[in-house]
Amino acid sequence: MMWSVTLVSENKLSNKNKNLIVELIDNESHKATRKYKFILHNILEGNNFSEAIIEGGECAVKNIKDVLKNNLNHMLVNGNIQYFPIFM
């Protein structure tokens, strides 16, 4: 199943922060155990958000959300991380 995982920040994300988000998601795609495996298709970026389009199970998506939340909590003061399925 295809998923959208979106990190939304109340403040503008710097290029350094956006690169960190990409690095965390990319690293997780390479090291995830079988249960949490996923394919990263694309990352879309705006001023205050980064959105990853991935293919995998719901447990993989929840794992990505946890990884982002644990590592980027400083960016999420009044922001959040959302995920939802993409229906084709």
C-alpha positions as CSV (number, residue, x, y, z in Angstrom):
1,M,0.0,0.0,0.0
2,M,1.1,3.5,-0.7
3,W,1.3,6.0,2.2
4,S,1.9,9.7,2.7
5,V,3.9,10.6,5.8
6,T,3.9,14.3,6.5
7,L,5.9,16.3,9.0
8,V,4.4,19.7,9.6
9,S,6.2,22.4,11.6
10,E,4.7,25.6,12.9
11,N,7.9,27.4,11.7
12,K,9.7,27.4,8.4
13,L,12.0,24.4,8.0
14,S,15.6,25.2,7.2
15,N,17.4,23.3,4.5
16,K,19.4,21.7,7.2
17,N,16.3,20.4,8.9
18,K,14.8,19.2,5.6
19,N,18.1,17.3,4.8
20,L,17.9,15.7,8.3
21,I,14.4,14.5,7.6
22,V,15.4,13.0,4.3
23,E,18.5,11.4,5.9
24,L,16.4,9.8,8.7
25,I,13.8,8.4,6.3
26,D,16.5,7.1,3.9
27,N,18.5,5.5,6.7
28,E,15.4,3.8,8.1
29,S,14.6,2.4,4.6
30,H,18.0,0.7,4.6
31,K,18.2,-0.6,8.1
32,A,14.5,-1.5,8.9
33,T,13.9,-5.1,9.8
34,R,11.6,-7.2,7.6
35,K,8.4,-6.2,9.5
36,Y,9.1,-2.5,9.0
37,K,10.5,-2.6,5.4
38,F,9.3,0.0,3.0
39,I,10.2,1.6,-0.4
40,L,10.7,5.3,-0.4
41,H,9.3,6.7,-3.7
42,N,9.6,10.5,-3.2
43,I,10.0,13.3,-0.7
44,L,8.1,16.5,-1.3
45,E,9.1,19.7,0.6
46,G,7.5,23.0,1.3
47,N,8.3,25.9,3.6
48,N,7.0,24.2,6.7
49,F,6.5,20.6,5.7
50,S,8.2,17.5,4.3
51,E,6.1,14.7,2.9
52,A,7.4,11.2,2.2
53,I,5.6,8.9,-0.3
54,I,6.3,5.3,0.7
55,E,5.1,1.8,-0.1
56,G,4.8,-0.7,2.7
57,G,2.7,-1.9,5.6
58,E,1.1,0.2,8.3
59,C,3.6,-1.0,10.9
60,A,6.4,0.5,8.7
61,V,4.6,3.8,8.5
62,K,4.1,3.9,12.3
63,N,7.8,3.1,12.7
64,I,8.8,6.0,10.5
65,K,6.5,8.3,12.4
66,D,8.1,7.2,15.7
67,V,11.6,7.6,14.3
68,L,10.8,11.2,13.1
69,K,9.1,12.1,16.3
70,N,11.9,10.8,18.5
71,N,14.6,12.5,16.5
72,L,12.9,15.7,15.5
73,N,10.8,16.6,18.5
74,H,12.4,20.0,18.6
75,M,10.8,20.9,15.3
76,L,7.4,19.8,16.4
77,V,6.7,22.3,19.1
78,N,3.2,23.1,17.7
79,G,3.5,20.9,14.6
80,N,2.8,17.2,14.0
81,I,3.4,14.1,12.0
82,Q,0.5,12.7,10.0
83,Y,0.2,9.6,7.8
84,F,-2.6,8.4,5.6
85,P,-3.0,5.8,2.8
86,I,-3.0,6.9,-0.8
87,F,-5.6,5.2,-2.9
88,M,-4.8,4.7,-6.5
